[in-house]
Amino acid sequence: MDAIRYRELVFPSASLLGFGLVGTFVLGVASGYAISTFVGVIVSICLLLITIFGYTSRIFRIQVTDALKVGAYSLPLAIISNPKVLTGEAGRIEFRATLKSTDLVIGAGNAANYLRIEIADPADPFQVWFIPTRKPDQFLAAIN
């Protein structure tokens, strides 16, 4: 088995979870007043389960061994070229300025840090990947 050089779990924005919980509460209370308390509780439970499922389905793992694995995507390290760290406001501006429809943005489009990698395989449908990360320098070191 290949040694793991880097591993990270990337979570979606907490605002996504907060929005789901507030929506669950509001719709549950409204259903409770409009129909009955029992229906309000059932609606709240169903919406809470949907919120939890939606939040947890957006969590993905980044792992670097002899290949880069990001969620369901996998890529050999040999075809990665020009990795670049995009951080802070300058990184967000560059992210928005260079983003094309042929690029792959994994995860949220509003992350604070990204690793931008180019793919040296002309057969790959995505020539540039943007991967959100909390530890961009460690991620970059593991790829190089």
N, C-alpha and C positions, 0 to 999 in steps of 0.2 A: 504494500500500500504506500502511496506517495505521502510524503510529509506535508502537513498543512502549514503553509507559510503565513497565512492570514485568514481570519474568520471574523465575521461581524453579522449581527442581526440588525436589519433596518426596519424601523417601525414607521407607520404613517403618522401624519400630523395629529397631535392631541386634539386639535379643533374638530377633526372628523369624528372622533369619539364623543366629544362634548356636544356637537350638533345632534348626533344620534340620540344621546341621552336626554337632551332637552326636548327633542321632538317626541321621544317616547313618553316622557312625563306629560307634556302638553296634550298629546292625543289621547293618552290614557285617562287623564282627568276629564277632558272634554267628552269622551265616550261615557265615562262614569256618570257625568251630570246629564247627558243627553238621553242615554238609554237606561243603563242600570250600573250599579257598582260592579257586579259580576262581569259584565261586558267590558267595563273599563279595565278591570284587572287582567282579563284575557287579552285585550288589545295591547296593554302595557307589556305583558310577558312576551307576546309574539314580536312586538317591535324591539324589545330588548334583545331577544335572540337574534333578530335580523341585524341589529347594530353590532352585536358582538361578533357574529359571523363575518360581517362586512369588514370590520376592523382587523380581525385576525387573518382574513384572507389576503390582506394587503401587506402583511409582514413577510419579508423575504430574507434569505441568507446569502451572504457573499462569502465565497471560499476560494482561496488561491492555493492550488497545489501545482501540478504540471499544466493545469488548465484553470481558466477563470470560470467559476460557476456563480451565476447571479440568478437566484430563483430558478426558473425553468430553463434559463439560457446557459449555454456552455460554449467555451471558446478556448482553443489551444493558445498558450502564451506565445508561441512562435509567430503567430500572425497579428499580434498586437504591435502597433507602432505609434510613436508620438504620444505617450500618455502625458496628460497635463492636469494639474490640480486647479480647480476653479473654486475660490473661497471668497466669502464676504460679498460686499456690494459690487466690487469690481468683477468678481466671478459671476454673479447673477447677470450683470450687464453683458458680459461676454457670452454667457450661456444663451441669453435671448437674442443677441446679435448674430450668433453663428448657427443657431438652430435651423435645420432644414427639414423638409417633410420626409427625407430619406434617412434621417437619424433616428436612433432608438433611444428613447428616454425611459429608463427603468425607474419605477417608483414615482414619487411626487415630483411635480414640476416646480415646486417652491422650496426645495431643500436649501440649506445654507452652504453646503459643500458638495462639489461634484468631482468625479474623476472623468475626464474626457479622454477616450481612447479611439484611435483610428484603427480600422481593420485593413490589413494588407492582402486580403483575399478578395479578388474581384467577383467571385461567385456569391459572396455574402450579400444578402439584400440590404443590410444596414452597414454603411461604410464608417459611421461614427456612432459610438455608444456614449451616453451620459449616465453615470452610475452615482446615485447619492450615497454619501458616506459621512460618518461622524469623525473618522480618523483618516483624512485624506493622505497625509504624509506616510503613515504606516502602510496604507493600501498601495500607494505608489511604489514604495520600497519593495513590497512583496512581488509586484509585477515585474520590476526591473531586474 
